[in-house]
């Protein structure tokens, strides 16, 4: 990030453009190393860099990805990413470095609902929460106990990166579609 633009990561900046361009060109193993760096070392804007890394993983799953804002604003919908699959499903993506702090599922659902009202996504669009660290228990419990349990899915960055690796290593025509399907909530009954 220090070599991108002026090093100041902000919405619509040269730094963000150059960082995203760089991420789009590196192998997935390098993305994984950057994800690990974001999660194990504290540096300014590590959460924002993680957001861009997660969105790049979405692109590698063949989703059309709209990057969200780094920091929320009153006049904009504050999602971290909006992923559209080739099958027509939309995921409103929220990225968290850990599950240390409670996530407001109502706020994330509000982003989804606002996007539906703007006709940017269909009513059946769902939420994907990507947590940086493997310990997702707190968020899992929070989702299970909420009215959002049927339209939210949770995955760690490591598991998401593993899905990208599986997709890249399989020589199967429908593998990517099946993998993307895992990111959508489903009923086990």
C-alpha positions in Angstrom: 0.0 0.0 0.0 2.9 2.3 0.8 3.9 2.3 -2.9 0.3 2.9 -4.2 -0.5 6.5 -5.1 0.3 8.8 -2.2 -0.1 5.9 0.3 -3.3 7.5 1.6 -6.0 4.8 1.2 -9.4 6.5 0.8 -12.5 6.2 -1.4 -11.9 7.0 -5.1 -8.2 7.7 -4.5 -5.2 6.9 -6.7 -3.9 4.8 -3.9 -7.1 2.6 -3.8 -7.1 2.3 -7.6 -3.4 1.2 -7.7 -3.9 -1.2 -4.8 -6.8 -2.8 -6.4 -5.0 -3.0 -9.8 -2.1 -4.7 -8.1 -4.3 -7.2 -6.3 -6.0 -8.1 -9.6 -2.6 -9.1 -11.1 -1.0 -11.2 -8.3 -1.4 -14.9 -7.9 -3.9 -16.1 -5.2 -1.1 -17.3 -3.0 0.2 -13.7 -2.8 -3.3 -12.6 -1.9 -3.4 -15.1 0.9 0.0 -13.8 2.2 -1.4 -10.3 2.2 -4.5 -11.5 4.1 -2.4 -13.1 6.7 -0.3 -9.9 7.0 -3.5 -7.9 7.5 -4.6 -10.2 10.3 -1.4 -10.7 12.1 0.2 -7.3 12.0 -1.3 -4.0 13.0 -0.9 -1.2 10.5 -2.9 1.8 9.4 -5.9 0.8 7.3 -5.3 -2.9 7.6 -9.1 -3.5 7.7 -9.5 -1.5 4.5 -6.8 -3.4 2.7 -8.5 -6.6 3.9 -11.8 -5.4 2.4 -10.1 -5.0 -1.0 -8.4 -8.5 -0.6 -11.8 -10.1 0.1 -13.4 -8.4 -2.9 -10.6 -9.6 -5.1 -11.3 -13.2 -3.9 -14.9 -12.6 -5.0 -13.6 -11.6 -8.5 -11.6 -14.9 -8.6 -14.8 -16.7 -8.0 -16.1 -15.1 -11.2 -18.4 -12.6 -9.5 -18.8 -9.1 -10.8 -17.7 -7.1 -7.8 -18.5 -3.5 -6.9 -16.1 -2.3 -4.2 -17.8 -0.7 -1.2 -16.8 2.4 0.6 -13.9 2.2 3.0 -15.7 4.5 5.5 -19.5 5.0 5.7 -21.1 8.3 4.7 -24.5 9.7 5.3 -25.3 10.0 1.6 -24.2 6.4 0.6 -25.0 2.8 1.3 -22.1 1.5 3.5 -21.6 -2.1 2.2 -18.0 -3.4 1.9 -18.7 -5.2 -1.4 -21.5 -6.1 -3.7 -21.0 -9.4 -5.6 -23.1 -10.5 -8.5 -22.7 -14.1 -9.6 -23.0 -15.3 -13.2 -26.1 -17.2 -12.0 -27.8 -13.8 -11.1 -27.5 -14.0 -7.3 -26.3 -11.0 -5.4 -24.3 -11.0 -2.2 -24.0 -7.9 0.0 -20.6 -8.5 1.6 -19.4 -7.2 5.0 -15.8 -7.8 6.0 -14.6 -7.9 9.6 -11.1 -8.5 10.9 -12.4 -10.6 13.8 -15.6 -11.4 15.8 -14.3 -9.5 18.8 -17.0 -6.8 18.4 -20.7 -7.4 17.8 -21.8 -6.9 14.3 -25.0 -5.0 13.7 -26.9 -7.4 11.5 -29.8 -4.9 11.3 -27.4 -2.3 9.8 -26.1 -4.8 7.2 -29.6 -5.9 6.4 -30.4 -2.2 6.0 -27.7 -1.9 3.3 -29.3 -4.9 1.5 -32.8 -3.4 1.8 -31.6 0.0 0.5 -30.0 -1.7 -2.5 -33.2 -3.5 -3.2 -35.2 -0.3 -3.0 -32.8 1.3 -5.5 -33.3 -1.7 -7.8 -29.6 -2.5 -7.7 -30.2 -6.0 -6.4 -33.2 -8.4 -6.3 -35.2 -9.1 -3.2 -33.7 -12.6 -2.9 -30.2 -11.1 -2.5 -28.4 -12.3 0.6 -25.7 -11.2 3.0 -22.2 -12.7 3.2 -20.2 -11.8 6.3 -16.5 -12.5 5.9 -14.5 -12.7 9.2 -10.8 -12.4 9.1 -10.0 -14.8 11.8 -11.1 -18.4 12.0 -12.9 -18.0 15.3 -16.4 -17.1 14.1 -18.4 -18.5 17.0 -19.6 -15.2 18.3 -20.9 -14.1 14.9 -22.4 -17.5 14.2 -24.4 -17.4 17.5 -25.5 -13.9 16.7 -26.7 -14.8 13.2 -28.4 -18.0 14.4 -30.3 -16.1 17.1 -31.5 -13.4 14.8 -34.3 -12.9 12.2 -31.5 -12.7 9.6 -30.5 -16.3 9.9 -32.3 -17.2 6.6 -30.6 -14.5 4.6 -27.0 -14.3 6.0 -24.1 -16.6 5.5 -20.7 -16.5 7.4 -17.3 -17.5 6.2 -13.7 -16.9 7.3 -11.2 -15.3 5.0 -9.2 -18.6 5.2 -12.2 -20.7 4.1 -13.0 -18.2 1.3 -9.4 -18.3 0.1 -9.6 -22.1 0.2 -12.7 -22.0 -2.1 -10.8 -19.8 -4.5 -7.9 -22.3 -4.5 -10.3 -25.2 -5.1 -11.9 -23.4 -8.0 -8.6 -22.6 -9.6 -7.3 -26.1 -9.3 -10.4 -28.0 -10.5 -10.9 -28.7 -14.2 -14.7 -29.0 -13.9 -17.1 -26.8 -15.8 -19.6 -26.3 -13.0 -17.2 -26.2 -10.1 -17.3 -22.4 -9.9 -21.1 -22.4 -9.8 -21.2 -25.0 -7.1 -18.6 -23.1 -5.0 -20.5 -19.8 -5.4 -23.6 -21.7 -4.2 -21.9 -22.4 -0.9 -21.8 -18.7 -0.2 -25.6 -18.5 -0.3 -27.7 -19.3 2.8 -29.7 -22.5 2.6 -32.1 -24.4 4.7 -31.0 -27.8 5.9 -34.5 -29.1 6.4 
